[in-house]
Amino acid sequence: MSSNPARVIPIDGAPYLSGRLSQHHRGGQSGLSLLGGVLVLSFITVNAGMAMYRSLGDVGGIMFVASAYLSIVALFVCVALFVQPPPRPELSPGRSKLKAAVWLVSTSLTFQFVYEIMGTTKPTLNVAVLLWTMPAVTGVAVFYVFLHKDR
């Protein structure tokens, strides 16, 4: 074996050189992902605006669309900040705060959608329990995998 660092390609496809990611695979925002982000946010903004316009008389519907829109934008921003590599990983307590923010926003968004479903339909007790159990179990599982597993 030579002492030169070997180029190893792990399962996820990002090449490592001497235990570090190559310059091309460090993450962050490239031109295409920035354009994709702008397109996605533009689509969501137009869609939310049309939904609010179509429900002008329904204050509850407008509040639901506005809060869901703000939650999705917050989730998008938190994930975009999280995937950017920190300049010094050892001094980056903000990443765990971003993980917590992503978990909190995504869990609250799933509960919000279940609440909206419960308001528009009149499910039986069994269906209602199932509807409320799904985001609860998902929230607990994501908390364990995303936040607690690192400890």
GUGU-766994 format. One record per residue: residue in one letter; x, y, z of N, C-alpha, C, O in turn. Coordinates in steps of 0.001 Angstrom, whole numbers, padded with zeros to 6 digits, always signed. Layout:
! residues N
aXYZXYZXYZXYZ
...
This chain:
! residues 151
m+000841-001188+000000+000000+000000+000000+000878+001240+000000+001904+001297+000678
s+000465+002206-000754+001227+003453-000803+000685+004422+000230-000427+004254+000731
s+001466+005424+000542+001043+006409+001521+000254+007539+000875-000222+008433+001575
n+000107+007517-000440-000694+008540-001118-002161+008321-000814-002627+007183-000770
p-002907+009427-000598-004327+009256-000313-005054+008746-001544-004888+009276-002643
a-005845+007731-001352-006588+007124-002456-007914+007836-002636-008495+008348-001680
r-008372+007861-003841-009668+008455-004141-010731+007378-003926-010750+006368-004629
v-011603+007598-002960-012632+006634-002602-013987+007259-002907-014228+008416-002564
i-014861+006511-003541-016203+007001-003818-017162+006206-002939-017402+005025-003187
p-017713+006858-001902-018634+006162-001009-019970+005912-001697-020166+006266-002860
i-020884+005295-000954-022175+004890-001496-022966+006073-002038-023637+005944-003062
d-022900+007233-001366-023705+008358-001829-023137+009035-003068-023776+009939-003608
g-021958+008630-003540-021423+009137-004797-020536+010353-004660-019967+010793-005659
a-020388+010920-003471-019548+012093-003298-018106+011653-003078-017821+010989-002081
p-017200+011998-003968-015830+011522-003827-015096+012197-002670-015202+013406-002466
y-014356+011394-001923-013535+011875-000831-012078+011776-001243-011688+010871-001981
l-011292+012699-000767-009860+012664-000975-009226+012985+000369-009404+014091+000879
s-008519+012081+000935-007901+012238+002256-008950+012526+003336-008696+013310+004251
g-010109+011905+003234-011123+012090+004260-011903+013377+004122-012719+013677+004993
r-011695+014149+003078-012414+015411+002888-013172+015358+001574-012753+014696+000624
l-014270+016049+001533-015029+016117+000294-014271+016937-000740-013595+017910-000406
s-014391+016532-001996-013756+017313-003053-014459+018663-003179-015587+018826-002713
q-013810+019603-003794-014338+020962-003924-015690+020960-004636-016576+021742-004294
h-015843+020088-005616-017079+020050-006399-018259+019527-005583-019399+019907-005848
h-018013+018667-004601-019101+018014-003861-019265+018535-002439-019777+017807-001588
r-018864+019727-002159-018975+020249-000801-020384+020698-000442-020653+020941+000734
g-021264+020813-001374-022621+021264-001065-022741+022750-001317-021940+023332-002049
g-023742+023364-000711-023962+024778-000922-024849+024995-002131-025407+024050-002689
q-024968+026225-002517-025863+026587-003590-025094+026755-004888-024212+027608-004981
s-025412+025970-005864-024867+026168-007192-025902+026926-008003-027000+027188-007514
g-025569+027279-009233-026473+028058-010058-027785+027345-010326-028849+027964-010270
l-027725+026054-010617-028941+025314-010924-029838+025177-009703-031054+025335-009818
s-029270+024887-008538-030111+024734-007359-030689+026079-006926-031797+026127-006394
l-029962+027159-007143-030495+028482-006828-031652+028809-007766-032675+029337-007332
l-031493+028497-009050-032566+028710-010009-033769+027835-009668-034912+028286-009737
g-033507+026588-009301-034595+025699-008901-035320+026221-007669-036547+026162-007593
g-034563+026732-006708-035179+027298-005503-036049+028499-005814-037142+028645-005265
v-035564+029355-006692-036348+030525-007093-037623+030094-007813-038691+030659-007577
l-037515+029099-008685-038700+028610-009394-039713+027990-008439-040914+028236-008560
v-039235+027189-007493-040141+026552-006531-040826+027606-005666-042040+027550-005469
l-040060+028563-005150-040669+029605-004321-041628+030472-005125-042657+030905-004605
s-041301+030728-006384-042217+031503-007230-043522+030743-007447-044605+031320-007363
f-043412+029450-007725-044605+028624-007924-045463+028590-006664-046685+028721-006740
i-044833+028417-005516-045582+028361-004259-046236+029705-003966-047370+029752-003488
t-045534+030794-004246-046084+032128-003996-047296+032390-004884-048326+032866-004406
v-047178+032080-006172-048310+032280-007087-049477+031382-006685-050627+031822-006688
n-049193+030144-006345-050241+029211-005952-050941+029680-004680-052167+029620-004598
a-050189+030144-003693-050794+030633-002455-051604+031900-002719-052683+032079-002154
g-051091+032769-003565-051834+033982-003904-053156+033672-004586-054176+034290-004280
m-053140+032713-005513-054393+032328-006185-055365+031688-005201-056567+031943-005267
a-054861+030866-004297-055740+030241-003304-056350+031282-002377-057523+031177-002016
m-055577+032276-001993-056114+033336-001138-057143+034179-001897-058157+034585-001329
y-056884+034436-003157-057821+035214-003965-059143+034479-004133-060209+035093-004087
r-059076+033164-004328-060292+032387-004552-061107+032203-003274-062293+031881-003343
s-060488+032401-002113-061220+032249-000852-061346+033589-000133-061163+033665+001082
l-061658+034644-000886-061716+035984-000307-062731+036118+000824-062497+036883+001760
g-063827+035414+000767-064826+035547+001825-064546+034689+003038-065154+034897+004088
d-063661+033747+002927-063413+032782+003997-062130+033153+004736-061027+032889+004256
v-062284+033767+005905-061119+034211+006668-060297+033017+007152-059067+033081+007170
g-060955+031943+007537-060240+030744+007987-059405+030134+006872-058281+029687+007104
g-059950+030115+005668-059202+029591+004519-057996+030449+004189-056925+029936+003865
i-058175+031761+004274-057058+032672+004005-055968+032492+005055-054782+032484+004725
m-056363+032348+006311-055375+032158+007378-054645+030826+007219-053441+030742+007459
f-055372+029791+006815-054730+028495+006599-053707+028581+005474-052580+028109+005621
v-054093+029178+004356-053172+029285+003219-051969+030147+003588-050837+029809+003242
a-052203+031255+004285-051094+032138+004662-050138+031458+005632-048921+031560+005479
s-050678+030766+006626-049789+030114+007594-049067+028925+006968-047901+028682+007280
a-049738+028180+006088-049066+027077+005399-047975+027612+004485-046891+027033+004406
y-048252+028710+003795-047249+029321+002918-046021+029768+003718-044886+029494+003329
l-046258+030451+004825-045133+030918+005645-044348+029740+006227-043122+029799+006323
s-045044+028679+006614-044352+027495+007135-043500+026829+006054-042372+026414+006319
i-044033+026726+004847-043274+026102+003759-042061+026943+003390-040987+026401+003128
v-042223+028271+003367-041075+029142+003068-040026+029035+004175-038828+028982+003894
a-040477+029004+005439-039531+028852+006551-038812+027514+006475-037609+027440+006726
l-039541+026458+006130-038925+025143+005981-037913+025142+004845-036828+024576+004981
f-038250+025756+003751-037352+025853+002595-036072+026589+002971-034978+026145+002623
v-036199+027710+003677-035027+028499+004073-034165+027718+005068-032941+027697+004941
c-034792+027082+006048-034032+026312+007040-033273+025159+006394-032113+024918+006729
v-033907+024452+005480-033225+023345+004805-032097+023872+003923-031024+023272+003869
a-032330+024985+003234-031278+025561+002394-030080+025990+003229-028938+025809+002806
l-030323+026551+004400-029217+026930+005286-028531+025701+005876-027318+025702+006082
f-029309+024654+006146-028740+023458+006751-027805+022717+005809-026780+022193+006246
v-028140+022663+004525-027317+021897+003593-026028+022613+003212-025129+021992+002645
q-025918+023891+003506-024665+024588+003241-023629+024141+004262-023912+024111+005459
p-022445+023799+003805-021430+023347+004759-020934+024516+005606-020690+025602+005081
p-020784+024299+006915-020287+025373+007764-018799+025609+007509-018078+024677+007150
p-018334+026844+007691-016915+027113+007468-016017+026337+008434-014948+025870+008040
r-016434+026198+009683-015693+025417+010676-016690+024533+011409-017360+024996+012332
p-016800+023260+011012-017828+022381+011595-017740+022232+013105-018759+022054+013773
e-016536+022302+013645-016394+022104+015091-016964+023276+015887-017266+023129+017072
l-017112+024428+015255-017656+025608+015934-019026+025970+015370-019323+027151+015187
s-019855+024985+015095-021133+025236+014423-022316+024733+015243-022919+023719+014891
p-022664+025430+016344-023850+025007+017098-025139+025374+016380-026209+024892+016751
g-025057+026215+015363-026245+026617+014625-026871+025490+013827-028065+025531+013533
r-026087+024486+013473-026634+023369+012691-027656+022580+013503-028674+022153+012959
s-027404+022380+014786-028395+021664+015590-029640+022520+015795-030739+021979+015919
k-029493+023831+015834-030668+024711+015917-031463+024650+014619-032693+024687+014637
l-030763+024558+013500-031462+024426+012220-032185+023093+012131-033293+023026+011598
k-031573+022026+012647-032253+020729+012683-033540+020827+013489-034584+020328+013071
a-033457+021473+014646-034644+021628+015491-035704+022468+014793-036895+022172+014890
a-035281+023511+014092-036245+024352+013375-036921+023579+012248-038129+023705+012047
v-036149+022780+011511-036730+021967+010440-037729+020980+011020-038818+020807+010473
w-037372+020332+012120-038288+019378+012748-039560+020081+013227-040665+019594+012987
l-039410+021210+013895-040564+021917+014444-041493+022407+013337-042708+022235+013435
v-040946+023009+012296-041781+023536+011215-042461+022406+010444-043644+022507+010120
s-041730+021334+010146-042345+020237+009386-043409+019528+010209-044450+019153+009669
t-043174+019336+011492-044175+018687+012344-045408+019564+012502-046533+019069+012438
s-045208+020857+012707-046367+021743+012838-047143+021835+011531-048366+021974+011548
l-046456+021759+010413-047131+021788+009118-047995+020548+008914-049106+020647+008393
t-047495+019380+009318-048310+018166+009175-049529+018217+010099-050613+017789+009702
f-049376+018728+011312-050525+018869+012205-051519+019901+011661-052732+019752+011815
q-050993+020934+011031-051855+021954+010457-052711+021377+009327-053896+021693+009220
f-052117+020543+008497-052884+019931+007422-053949+018977+007969-055057+018913+007436
v-053619+018243+009023-054618+017349+009629-055747+018176+010235-056914+017798+010131
y-055419+019279+010854-056454+020150+011426-057384+020665+010328-058598+020731+010518
e-056814+021026+009189-057631+021505+008073-058521+020387+007532-059681+020629+007198
i-057996+019179+007444-058805+018044+006997-059944+017796+007969-061073+017532+007553
m-059657+017879+009260-060697+017655+010266-061787+018719+010167-062950+018439+010456
g-061423+019937+009762-062410+021003+009642-063271+020886+008405-064422+021323+008413
t-062745+020311+007349-063509+020229+006106-064320+018946+006002-065336+018918+005307
t-063896+017894+006671-064650+016637+006646-065097+016312+008062-064560+016849+009031
k-066044+015466+008170-066509+015013+009490-066207+013520+009611-067096+012687+009431
p-064947+013182+009916-064596+011755+009976-065154+011096+011231-065473+011758+012218
t-065260+009792+011161-065663+009026+012340-064515+009050+013347-063416+009513+013045
l-064786+008551+014524-063766+008573+015576-062529+007771+015169-061403+008205+015415
n-062727+006617+014554-061589+005797+014135-060711+006533+013127-059484+006511+013230
v-061334+007174+012169-060580+007919+011155-059900+009125+011786-058762+009443+011441
a-060577+009796+012702-059990+010955+013369-058758+010551+014180-057734+011233+014141
v-058858+009460+014902-057705+008980+015671-056553+008629+014737-055399+008949+015022
l-056860+007982+013637-055833+007653+012653-055201+008913+012065-053982+008985+011909
l-056033+009908+011740-055511+011153+011168-054574+011870+012138-053527+012369+011724
w-054931+011929+013420-054081+012616+014392-052865+011773+014782-051840+012320+015189
t-052970+010461+014663-051849+009599+015017-050728+009673+013984-049552+009605+014341
m-051081+009812+012719-050053+009836+011671-049032+010966+011852-047835+010682+011829
p-049438+012233+012030-048403+013256+012230-047688+013131+013575-046526+013518+013703
a-048396+012581+014592-047738+012409+015893-046617+011387+015804-045515+011621+016298
v-046900+010255+015175-045882+009207+015031-044750+009688+014127-043576+009434+014396
t-045111+010379+013063-044087+010919+012163-043198+011923+012887-041977+011901+012732
g-043804+012795+013673-043026+013785+014423-042074+013148+015416-040925+013571+015541
v-042548+012130+016124-041691+011434+017091-040569+010685+016375-039425+010708+016828
a-040885+010027+015271-039864+009277+014531-038813+010214+013940-037617+009930+014006
v-039252+011311+013372-038294+012271+012804-037449+012889+013915-036253+013114+013730
f-038061+013165+015069-037293+013693+016191-036195+012720+016590-035051+013120+016803
y-036544+011444+016692-035548+010456+017098-034435+010332+016064-033256+010339+016416
v-034801+010218+014799-033799+010014+013748-032985+011270+013502-031768+011197+013327
f-033637+012411+013488-032984+013653+013072-032263+014351+014214-031196+014925+014000
l-032818+014316+015422-032233+015070+016522-031588+014198+017597-030470+014470+018034
h-032283+013167+018016-031803+012393+019160-030713+011408+018797-029885+011074+019645
k-030686+010934+017572-029748+009894+017157-028295+010385+017178-027380+009583+017361
d-028072+011692+016994-026719+012237+016992-026080+012238+018371-024857+012329+018478
r-026862+012141+019411-026319+012252+020772-025737+010971+021253-025241+010903+022378
